[in-house]
Amino acid sequence: MNRIVWAVLHIVLGTTLAPCILGQAEEKPVKINDAISMVPATGNVYLVTTPAGGVVIDTAMAEMAGEVKKIFESEPHGPTKYIILTHAHADHIGGISLWKEPDTQIIAQRNCVEFLHYVARLEGFFAPRNAAAFNRASPSIGPWAGNFGGKIEPNILFDESYKFTLGGVEFDLFSTPGETPDHLTVWLPAYKAAFIGDNYFGIATPEPNSFPNLYAIRGTKPRWALDWIKSLDSVLALKPEIVLNGHGEPIIGNAEITRRLTRYRDAIQYVHDETVKGMNAGKDVFALMQEIKLPPNYDLIEIFGKVSWSVRGIYDGYAGWYDGNPTSMYELPPSSVYPDLVRLAGGPEPLARLAVEKIEAGKPVEALHLTDVILAYDQKSVPALNARIKAMEYLRLHTQNRVESGWLDYGIRLAKEKLAPAP
Ligand SMILES: [Zn+2]
């Protein structure tokens, strides 16, 4: 098992769940209570045991699903009667085949069908971007799967809610769109436990937590803030004593759950409403990306989601691509005139010098724009590539956002490869 994940979990749980995990060997699942156990992974996998068999909630990423399953096998458990998918992201559905037995039912919210088709439909677009976000080499892509080529494994699909009882334990499932349109929450009234998937991102632990990704820059449809708020409200209305997330540690105790989920909900609401107010006031998206900051009392860091990206996600989600500038109606991008600007400036060197001055003045993004201008004129310009690397290294040093860091690493690698192509 990923020892880092365990180490983090142990540190994180030290204050909340210590009695449950004290003395456990690393290779055992973490006991949340007598019926619920978890193995932390990307994403977390949960097993609810009942006298009539087990219910698995999420199955982790394919790469780690086998290891997770092995840890659950270290303790006796009955047959897998149900697999419930909180949503159809790859890090939650990767281990389905490992858990599925001949009569296992797989449950998901109905929007997962279109979501899986959408991911398969655009695989050639998403795969290199997913790889770039983690600065990995792009995988090879097979032939186009077509518009409806997703692999649909769930055999029970529901719209608003679905209820079943297994071994005397009631499972209430209901639709809670947020990070994805197919998100669902599993509520176990007997244990006052809510499994809420990725609608609360519990990783930057113990506190503060991260603002969510209302738009993931690897490429997603907008994640509707108002849906997300409503979904968090419906979880809060259950008055849970245990909240179990797709990532990060469980949250124990209704007071703590209410504090964290309310703060998260209010932060989403604030960013949404400020964006909408700015749109109605005629402000452009870049002005709002610069202006809107989370008030400090929310105490959420931007390690995962970024407020400025979320502002743009909300803005573009509501309005689409046209910015109202007649120039933008046409096919030619601004870069079509960049080579002319370089010639007017007397070549790349003065612009590259200006880029370096910008970095030294703490304006690395302006430096990046200048290097875009130069590279449109000469994509192998050494001074431009050097300035570009310097600007991205500066940004890398000054961000705590993991997604931004991944893309900067990728950009630095590409620029270095242009400077010194592999033999
Ligand atoms: Zn996830």
Residues whose N, C-alpha, C, O or C-beta is under 5 A from the ligand:
A	BS01	ZN	G43 H89 D91 D198 G246
